[in-house]
């Protein structure tokens, strides 16, 4: 398995427009960006796409997801395509459920009567595995980065049209302390993994101040035992897009009798030297 942090970057032709020099405009833009998470969540639900590209130990993987999200609760369901396989995924309350192909379940030596795998992301983080795997990504975590945006370093890059919607592109930073939601241990772990106290984000907001696209680039250093530092570093780029606000987005966990917890297996695979 190839470990991945939720992340992404943006380099487009819209860089030609610089940020306004007027102080009042700058203050207004800071308020608009800081309010983006709330205004997006107020839309209740949306269709989403998630694309993550990651590289570690000389190997890379791209995962693409398409589905829906409850923006207020953070629950989501999507079909994830990675390494030629399609996986049905549901995410609720920081727990990811995946219905993987029979071949993958066999490789993990799972009980044949268990069709759904359960991964507790909080336990995965606490194990020192550096968060989510390239095929274990909770879109709510990526969306949650917008909550950590501060008034500092807000740059208006320009305008762009995304899925037919006119948007304004901002380059901002999210505070790691805010992402940790008051948990000092988690904040410390994030700083150690990221090597920084702030996270660069590119955000595209529509005319109502809602998030239409977000990209982040991360370089994580999971705990990988005695593996060389270079082989442990994971770089990833994630792009999250929202459209069709208000769409139906009911999400339910799979039946318990059809589910097996594989958090420990994923953590072990992540921490094993040279694992990918």
C-alpha positions, 0 to 999 in steps of 0.5 A: 500500500502507498500511504497518502495524505489528503492534499493538492496543488494548483498552477494555472494561467489565472496567476496573471491577476495579482491581489488588490492593493486596496486595504478594504478589499483585502480585508473583505477577501479575508472575511470571504475566505474565512467564511467559505467553510461555513457558507459551503456547509450551509448548502447541506449537501453536494456532489463531489469529486476527489483526485489524489496523486501520491508518491513514496519510495519511488512508486506512485498511485492516483486515486479518483473518487466520485460521489456525494457528501453531507457537507454539514455532517461530513458523511460521504459515499463514493466510488473510488478508482485506484490501481485499476480497481473500483471500490465502493466507499462510505465514510461516517464520523471519521470511519471509512468503510470500503467494499473492495474486490474479492481479490484484494480481500483475499490478499488481506486474508479477510473472512470470506463472508465479510464484504466490507472493510472498516478503517478507523482513521483516528486509530490510524493516526495514533498508530503513527502511520501518517493518516490515510492510505491512498485508497483510504481517504475521507473527503471530509478531512480534506474539506475540513482544511478550509476551517483552519484558514486565517486572515494571514497570507490571503492572495487573490490569484484571479478568476476561473470557470469550474464546472460552469460556475464563475469562481475566484481563486485564492491562495491561503494558509490553514493553521495546523493548530486550528486543524487539530481542533484543540487537541495538543497531541494531534497538533504536535503530530501534524506539525511533525508530519508536515514540518510546518505550522501552516498548510498552503491551500488553493481555493476557488469560491463561487459568487455565493462564497461556496467552495467549488474546488480546493487543492493542497500539496503535502509532504508527510513523513510517517513513522516507518521504523528503520527505513531511510528518511527518503523512502518514508516521505510521502508527497501527495496532491489532492483536488476536491471539487463540489457541484450540484449543491442540495443533491440527495446524500444519505449515507449509512454504515454497512451492516455490522455482520458484513464488516471486518475491522482492518485498521491494524492491517492498514497501519502495519502495511503503512509502517513496514519499510518499503511498503507501497 
